[in-house]
């Protein structure tokens, strides 16, 4: 059995280990989060997310403009 809650300022998954001790992990380390819509549609076929491609395009524009 596990539960999910905010602890130490972050989203965490709480669970009991085999010895009965309460443990927690950042939720981002687990699969409790639903995949975002893009990831669901891409189904593992894409190497880049739209946000990453947008950031790359902005970086290329800045390089071309001589800002970097």
N, C-alpha and C positions, 0 to 999 in steps of 0.2 A: 504494500500500500504506500502511496506517496501523495504529497500535496504540494501545491505551488503557492508561494507568497513572496511579498517584499521583505527582505531581510538585509541588513547592512547596506541599505541604499541600492539594492539591485534585485532583480527578479530571480528567485531561487526555487529549486525543487528540493523538498525535504522528504527523507525516507529513513527507514530503519534498516541497518545492515544485518547480516546473518547472525551477529552476536547480540542483536537487539539495541544497538547504539543508534541514536538519532544522528543522521548525516545530512549534509546539504551540498548541492552543486549549483553553480550558475545555470539558469535555464538554457542559456545559449550553448552550453556544453552538451545538451541533451536533444532529443527529438520531440519534446513536448510542444514546441512552437509549430504551428501550421506553416507550411511553406508558403511564401508569397505567391500571388497569382501568376507572375511571370515564371517562377520556378515550376509551378504546377503545369502550366501550358508547355513550357520548353521540355519538360520531362527528361532533363539531363542531356539534351541535344545541343545546348548552347554553352559556349565557353565564357561568354560575357553577359553581364546584366545591363539593362538599358542605362542605369545610373552610371555604371563604369564607362560605357561608350560615350555618354554625354560628357563626363569628366575628361576623357581622352580627347574628344573633339575640342573642348575648351583649351586644354593644354597645347594642342597642336596650333590652334589659333594664336595663343600667346607667344609661342615659339616663333611662328611666322611673322608676327608683328614686332619681334625683337625685344619683347619684354622679359624674356628669360635667356 
